[in-house]
């Protein structure tokens, strides 16, 4: 029999270790509370009699506790649990020490989530080291033991433990309009409202960097607030030319020259934005995770100027930036979120030409998402707004004047549930499945409330750029942020992974069949109903979020494979499908898959995105864009 250690190593079973552990606990209790050597042998024989090829060390310890209590040795069982807990503390401390030393030596620094970081950089290492300390304290002290155990057992995932020790939040949609209009303070220096577009871009990039250093998730910026500064630059150029050449140049010539200067300024401003985002790193050693929201709103008085900005942003995203060898390369950030509406959905709209440029960009670059304004308005009370980190959507919220507000809001944090594990345990029994799902959802709620409680009482001084200078609010120094944590202003996300695997386990088919689809939708509705009930119970804005994490999809599958063995097409893949995704090896064309996933998006209003492989689409990309506008809220196109 093999024993799986906590770090994933597999070692030979050794009965002496069980005997030694029980004997140590034996020595701590009165004679009449002890077990005999014969009884200790009975316990080891019971473990060995399970005839398991592999067993987790935690399962062995659970069995020992159960056997001691079955023999009515309750005090001894308590001593054994205390011994076990003490050893766990020492082990965690040692593990943290080893991990930190590994970071310093540049070991254990791989991972897909670290592609935006240079692992040997001092700020990156400093963030890793602080993160390991935070994880250790979070598991040992800050979280209830039940939540920590649920996380370790793969029941749920408590996201971003590396930052939980600090009272900071996940992601946000920053109020860039307020910040540019009313000025900000960075590092004690007042930055007043800009007088030109290029300065506005420079200030925006500095805001992005500073905001990223005060939160651990991504941020979104609505570019439409920059349009007024394009007009300011244009007016300034015309005035300067008119004053310099009062009688020498015709007004038409002045206007032509002013427009030429303006085009150069727009190019320079966008270049400033792109290069600063990709050259300035945050305090945790990252390129800021920022999304630029590109929405040409018909009722915007600066729509012409904004069209010029959006066109230039897409053009420069397509071109990329130069690497150290002087060659142009694509950049991951900023992520672009391009909104399709009646004026640009390739149906004869005024701004179709910009959509065609975006299509060209999608064929060369990553991280370009398309939002259908038509579908989004149906889901969000007529509103169109940016996801905070490119993925996480807010719930509609109105201010005291009855106006919808989306900018200047944020997400407090995420906890994701492992759906396939529930299906594995209940083995096709639907009644047991729904009961266990309900139980585990309540654990997820408790974990999310831990996130909420950790932020209560936080003073605005924790991050002045957020709380005092407009990114979220403009409250006073020393004032608590509590008003922004309640009454639906900010969100708490219940994430989920493995709708596909769960459906296969329970029904034997995927959600592309009617039976599988009906069951998968039933799960989604249960999740949605649950977060809606939590909202009513707490007056907090819980949302349902389609988790997007390859690392977590692999972690859940690894835990379940080690605990329950290899299950064909489930744990045998070494990863679960994120959220409601259907794997590409299912016999389904991309458009049919998008049609199915669109129904899941409509239920997952705290965040959901579908991804389409352009090489597998049996239509032109122009027709694909038209399809997205008419049928599905949010899609990322990749090649």
N, C-alpha and C positions, 0 to 999 in steps of 0.2 A: 504493500500500500504506500502511495506517495502522499506527502503532506505539502499543501500549498501555503507558503509563508505569506506574510502581509505584503512583502515587496514583490510578490509574484514568483519568487524562486520556488523550485520543487525539490524536496529532500525526502530521504527514506524515513518511514515511520519508525519511531523509537519509543517503546513503551516505558523505558526508564525515565524519560522526561516527564511523563504523566505521574509516575510513582513519586518522583522527587518533589514535584509541585504539590501533590496532595499531602505528602509527609511534612512539608514546610508549613502548610496550613494546619495540619494535625497538631504540630508543636505549639500552636497559638491558642488552643482551646483546652478545656478541662478533659480529664480522662474519659468521662462518660459521654462526651460529645465527639470522641475520635472514632475513626473507622479502623478496623483491624487490617493487617496485611492481607488477609484472605479477601476482605471486602475490596481492598484496593485492586487486587488481582481480578476480582469479578468485574470491576469497572473497566479495566484495560481489556479484558476478554469481550466485554460488551461492545467496546469501540471496534475491536478487531473483527467481531462477529458481524459487523455491518457489511463486511466484504466489499468495501468501496475501493475502486482502483485509485481514486484521488479524493482527498478530503481537505477542506480548508482548516487551518489551525484554529480559527474562531469557532468552527463547528465542533471540533473536539472539545474545546473549553466549555461550550454550551452543554454538551452531553455530560461532561463531568459534573457540572452544576446540577443538572437534572437528576443524575444518579445519586448524588449526595442528598438531595432533598427527598428523593424517593425512599432513601434509607432513614429519613427523618432526622438527618444530621444538619439541622438548619443553621446552627451557629457555625459549624464547620464550613457549610456552603457559603455563608456570609464572609468568613475569613478567606476562603478561596477566591471569591469575587474581589475582595479588597486586594489580595495578593496580585490577582490578574490585572486590576486597575493600576496598581503601583508599577507593575512591570511595563504596562502600556505607556505610562507617563515617561519612564526612563527611556523606553524604546523610541517614543516620539521625539524626545529631546535629542537622543543620539542620531536619529534619522535626520532631524533638522540640521544638526551640526555637520553631518556627512554631506548633505545636499548643499549647504552653504560653501563648504570647502570645495565641493565639486564645481560650483559656479566660479569660484575664484580661479580654479585650475582650468576653466573653460570646458568642463565635462557636463554631460546631461543637458546640453543647450540646444538639442534638436527639437523640431516640432513645427508643424505647418503654420501654427499661429504666430511664429516668430519670424516670418519672412520679411516683415517690415522693420526688423531690428538687427543691428550688428552685435552679435553675442559677446564680442570682446571689448566693446565700448564700456568705459567706466560708468556712465549713467545707466546703461542696460544692466550691468552686473549689480549696481547699487539697488536698482528696482527689483531684480530677482532676489537679492538677499533679504530686502525688506519684505518681499512677498512670502518667502519661506517662513520668516518669523511670524507674519500675519496668519498664515495657514495654521501654523503650530498653535498659536494662541487661540485662534478661532475654534479649532477642534477641541482643544483641552479645556478652555475657559469660557469663551464668549457664547458658544452655541449650547443649547440643551443637549445632553448626552444622546437622547433619542434622535435628534436631527443629525448629529455627527454620525451615529451608527447607520442611519438611513442613507446618508451620503456615501459612507464607506462600503455599504452593502449594495450600492447601485439601485436602491429604491428610488432615489431622486438625485439630482445634482444641484448643489448649492453653488451657483456660479460666482466667480471672482472672489474666492476666499483670500486671495493674495492682497486684497484691498479692504477687506471687511473690518480690519482693526481701526480704520479711519472713517469718520462720518462724512463720506463722500458718496455720490450716486453714480449710476450707470451712464446713461446717454441723455442727450438733450437736443432740442431745437432752439438755438439761441436767437434772441431778439436783436438781430443785427441792425434792424432799422432804428430802433431806439438808441442803440449804442453809437451809431454814426451820426444821428441827428442831434443827440444831447451830449456827446462827448463821454470819455471814459478816463479812468486812472489806471495806469499799469506801473507797478513798482514805485508808487508815490509820485509819478509824473502825469500831469494832466495832458490829455490829448483831446483837442477841441474838434468840433465838427469839420470835416474836410471841405475844401473849396474847389476840388477838382477830382476827376475820376481816378487818376493815377494815385493820388494820395489816399483816396478812399480804399483802393485795392491794397495799398501798403498797410493801412490801419486794419483792414479786415484780416489780412494774413497774421498780423500781430495778435489780434483778438483770438483767432483760431488757435494759435500756439499756446496762448495763456490759458484759454478755456480748457484745452486738452490736458494741461498740467494739473487742473483742479478737479478732474473727474476721470473715471477709468474706462468709460465706453466712448462711442463715437458721438459726433455732433453734426447737425445739418445747418446750412446757411442758405436762405432764400435770396438768390441773386437779384431778384426784381427790385430790391431796395437800393441797388447801385445805379439804376437808371437815371435818377435825378441828378447824380453827380456827372454823368455823361453830358447832360444838358447844361450843367453849370460850366463845364469845360468849354463846350461849344459857344455859349454866350460870352465867356471870357475871351476866347479867341477872336470872335467877331468884334468885340469892343476894342480890343488891343489893335486890331487891324484898322478899324475905322478911325481910331485916334491917331494912328501913325501915318495913315495915308488918306486924309480927309478929302482931298480933291484929285488925287492922282489915280485912284482905282475905282472902277464902277462897283456898285453894291453886289452885282452878280458875281464879280471876280472875288470880292471879299468873302462872299458866302462859299464859293468854291474852295478857296484856300483854307478857310476855317474848317470845312468838312475834311479836307486832306489832313490837316493837323489833328483833327479829332480822331480820324481812323488810326493814325500813328499812336495817339495817346491810349486808345482802347487796346491796341496790340501790346503796348508797353505795360499797361496796367494789368492785363490778364497774364502776361509773362511774369510780372512781379508776383502775382498771386500764386501761379503754378510753381515757380522756382522757390519761393520762400516756403511753401508747404512741403516741398521735397528736399529742402536743404537745411531748414531749421528743425532740430529735434526737440521733443518735449522733455520735461524733467525725468520721465521714465524711459528715456532712450528710444522713443518711437517717432516715426513720421506720424503726424496727427491723422486719426481716422475721421476724415471729414467728407461729407457729401454736399455737393452743390446742387441746389434745387432749381431746375430750369423750367419755369412755367410762364408762358406768354399769355397773361390774362387779358381778355378783351376789354375789360373795364378799367384797365390800368392806363393812366394818362401818359406814362412813360414807356408804353409798349414798344414804340419804334426804337427807342434807345436800348431797351432791354433785348430786343431782337439782335441788335448789333453786338451786344455783350455775349449773348448765348452763342451766336455764330462764331465769334472769336474764341470762346472757351472750347467749343467743339473742335475747331480747326487746330488749336494748339494741343489739345488732348490727342488728336490724331497724329500730329507731328512728333510728340513726345519731347524728351529733354536729352541733352548730350551726356554720355557717360564719361569716365575719365580718359577714354581713348578718343573722345571727340565724335563718337557715333551716336545717332539718335536711338533712344530706347523708349519703350512704352512705360508709363508710370501707373501704379495702382491707385494712388490718390492724387488729386481729389476724385472720389467717386462721383459720377454724373447721374442725376435722376431727371430724365427728360419726360415732360408731361405731354401726352397726346390729347389734343382737343379739336374742336371743329375747324379751327384755323390752321391746323398743321398735320392732320391725320391722313394726308395723301388723297384727299377727295376734292381737290381744287381750292384748298385753303391758301390764304395769303402767305403763310409761312411754311408751306410745304418744302420749300428749298432748304430750310434749316433741318427739317426732318431727314431729307436726303443726305445731308452732310453727316447727321448723326448715324444713319445707317452705315455710311462709309466708315465712320469711326468704330462702330460695333464690330466690323469685320477685321479690325486691326488691334483693338484695345480691349482690356477687361474692365469690369466694374462700371458698366453702363446699364442702368435700369430704365424701363419704360412704364410709366403709369398712365392708365386710361382715365382721363378726367370723367368720362361718361360713367364708367363702372364705379369709380370711387365716390362720386356724388350719390350714387344709389346706396352705398354702404355707410356713409358718414354724414347723413343729414344735409346733403347738398354741398359739402365742403371738399376742397382739394388741398392737400398739405403734404409736407415732406415727412417721410419716416425719419426718426431721430438719428439713427446710425446707419441709414440705408436699409434697415430691416424692421425696426421697432416703431409701431404706430401708436399715437396717442388716441384717447377717446375724446369725442366732442365735449367741450366745456365752455360755458358762457360766463362772462364777467358780470359785475354788478349792473352794468347797463344793458345786459341781454345780448351782448355781442360775442360771437364765437372767437375763441383765442387758442392758437396753436403754438405760436412762437413764444419763447420764454417759459417753456414747460419741459418736463424731464421724466425719466423713468428711475424709480428708486432701486430696482434690481430684479433679477430673474432667478427662479427655481424651476428646473425641468424634471418631469416625471418620466420614468422608464416604463413605457407601456408594454413592450414585449415580455418583460420579466413577469408581469401580472398574468399574461397569457400562458407563459411556460408553467407557472405554479398551478394555475387552475385547470390546465390540461383539457381544454375544450368545454368545460362546464360553465355555461353562460351565467347561471345564477351566482356561482362562486366568483366569476370574473367581475361582475358588476359590484358585488359586495366588497371585494378586495380593492377594486378601483376606488370606490367611495372612501374606504379606510385610508388609502394612501394619498388621496387628494386632501384629506384633512391634515395629514402630516405636511404636505406641501404648503397648505395655508399657514400652518404654524411656522414653517421655515420662512415664508414670505413676511409674516408679521415680525419675525426677528429682524429682518431688514428694515422694516418700518420703524420699529422701536429703537434701532441703533442710530437712526437719524434724528429722532425727536430730541429737542433740547439743544441742537447744534446752533452755534452762533454764526452770524454772517461773516465773521472774521476768518472762518476756515478757508474761504475762497472769495475775496472781495470782487473779483471780476464777475463772478456768478451772482452774488447776492447784493452787492452794494453798487455795482456799476453797470447793470443793465442786461447781462446775459440771461438771467432769470428774473431779477427784481432790482429795486433800488431802495432797499431798506437800510436802516442806520447801522453803524458799527456797534457791535454788542447785542444787536437784536436777534431773537431766535427765528429760525426759518420754519417753524412748525406750521404756520398758516398755508405753506406751499406743499405740505405733506398730506393734507387732509382735504375732504370735500371734493374729491375727484380732480384736483388740479394736476397732480402727478400720478403716474401709473405704477403698478406692481404686476410683473408678468409671470404667468404660469406657462412655462414652455413644455413641449412634448416632443418625443422622438419615437419613431417606429410604428406609425399607423400601418404601414405595409406589412411588417413582420407580424404584428398583432393580429391583423386580419387573416393572414396565412395560417397562423397557429390555431385560431379559433374556428375558421371556416374552411380551411384547406384550399382557399382560392384568394386572389388579390382583389383590390378594389376596382379592377378593370371589368370584373364580372358583376352581374346585378346583385347576386347574393353578397359578394364581398363589399361592393359599393354601399349597399344598404347598411351593412354592419359597421363599416368604417365611418359613414356619416352619423350613425347612431352614437359612436364613440365621441365624435366631434361635438355633437349636440349635447352630450352629457358634460363634456368639458366646458362648453360655453355656458350651459345652465348653471354649472357649479360656480364659475367666476361671477356670473350675474347675481347669484345668491349671496356670495361673499360681499359683493358691493353693497347690497341692501343691509347686510348684517353689520358692516363696519363703516359705511360711508366713505370707503376708500376705493379708488379706481383700479380694480383687478382687471387684467386683460388676458386674452388667450393668444399665445405667441408660438408660431411655428419655429422651433429651435433650429438654428443654422450653425452647426459645429461638427466638423469632421472628427475633431479630437474627442468630443463627447460621444459621438456615435460609435467610435471605436472603443471608448472606455466602457460604456454600458455593455457592449457585445463581449468584451474581454471578461468582465466580471461574471456575466451570465454563462459564458463558455466554461470558465473555471469552476463555477458552482453547479451547473446543471449538465455539463458535457456538451459534446458537439451535436447540434441539431441541424439536419439538412436544410439548406437554404435560409437558415436563421442565424445561429451562432457560427456556422461553418464558413460564413462570408467574412468573419472578423470585423464586421461593422454593421450597424443598423442604418436604415434610410432615415435621413433627417425629416422631421415633421411629417407631412403627408405624401412625400415624394414617391413616385413609382419608378422603379429601376429601369434603366435603358434597355436591359436585356428582355424585358417583357415585350411580347409581340404586339406593339402598338405604335402607330405613327405619332409624330410629335404634336400634331394639331389635335388628334383625339385625346392625347394625354393632357394637353392644356385645357381642353373642355372639361375633363374630369376634375383636374386640379382647381379649376376656377370655382367649382362648388365648395371646395374645402377652404379656399381663400375667403369666400363670403362668410364663413363661420369663424375664421381665425383673425378677428379684427384687431388684435393687438400686434399683428405682424405676420406677414406671409408673402413669400415671393416664389414664383416658378422660374425655372431655368430651361431654356430651349437651345438645343444643339443645332446651329444653323446648317451644318453639313448633313443633318438627317431630315430637314424640312423639305417636303415635296411641293414647294411653291416658291415663288420669288420672295425675297426679303421685303419688298414693297407690299406684297399681299399679306405677308406675315404681320407687318406693322398694322395694316388695316384690320386684320383679324384681332389683334391685341386690343385695339381701340374699342371694338364692338363687343368683345367677349370676356376679357379677363383683366383684373385690376392692375397687376404688377408682375412684370416679366423682365428677366435679364437674358439678353441674347449673347451667346458665346459661340466660338468657332473651334 
